[in-house]
Amino acid sequence: MSTNDKNNNWLYFQVVVAAAVWGAAYPFTKILVAELSPLSIVTFRALTGALLLLVFSGSRFELKDFRPAILWRLLVMSALGISSQQYMQSYALKYTEASHAGWLIASTPIIVAGLMAALGEKIGALKLTAFLLGFAGAMLVVFAKAGTGAFALPSTRGDLILLFTCLTWAFYVLCAKKWLTSWRPAKVTTATMLVALASVLPFWFAAGGPAEFANVSAAGWLSLGYLGVLSSALGYLFWNNAVEGLGAVKASYFINVEPFSTLLSAYLLLGERATLAAFAGGLLIMAGVYLVNMKEGRAGALKGASINA
């Protein structure tokens, strides 16, 4: 096996691990929301992720990297992609199943492509079909257990919030495509994590966040370790390496691993069993993602399409 083959195999391993780790993050988050506020979860993840990425990502910063012209962009991206997004996901998981999160988040590439189309990109037959499949699949997942009370709360509310986080991530992807294009993906991720941490810390202290950790259970600490070390640090590190080595479009194919990782981990950790309607909806979403990636052959179009968890 050549050195290039070995390097590619290592990159494929990293992208699969990143997608699997992010997929399993939703059940761990659901465990945590019974013990900690969403704000404390976001703060802990940002703190752990920022510190580990600073050490292991190889990113180096200078004072000019945080001048006002760049800082406001980092603030917007950190809110769209980390702080508010993770807060909303944590809140949503109080009201819905983790397995639903895995399926719904998988629709992100379809939403990204739809937003790009709304901003002027041409829509072909395959992409239009992808939108329809993704929408139908998402509605099946959202209303999988509602039956005749299709708009019953609170479960549906949690699912709709999760869908909204896909939209905020789509805007993050667009910002990443237009801003800071001269930075490596790892540097962008590390910087946004640092800015997210700086933005949530004052609110966390004001809300008495440190006191929440006094009564965290062993399962809670295990979940915090998973989310901070694996999801917010290792997952991003491996994903960025794969994007740089394989290309953004090829790496984005592996987003299909996420919902199945969520499904398995939700069953093992929470005993959740996906309904037939939710599973069918998930498969429709996967079909839509496949069509979007088939149609999208331009490098970088789905850069960052895998949603962080």
Protein Blocks (a to p, Z undefined) as FASTA:
>chain_A
ZZklmmmmmmmmmmmmmmmmmmmmmmmmmmmmmmbcfklmmmmmmmmmmmmmmmmnopac
dfklmgfklmmmmmmmmmmmmmmmmmmmmmmmmmmcfklmmmmmmmmmmmmmmmmmmnop
acdfklmmmmmmmmmmmmmmmmmmnmmmlmbcfklmmmmmmmmmmmmmmmmmmmmmmgok
lbcfklmmmmmmmmmmmmmmmmmmmnommmmmmmccfklmmmmmmmmmmmmmmmmmmmmm
mmmmnopklmmmmmmmmmmmmmmmmmmmnopacdfklmmmmmmmmmmmmmmmmmmmcghk
lgokaccZZ
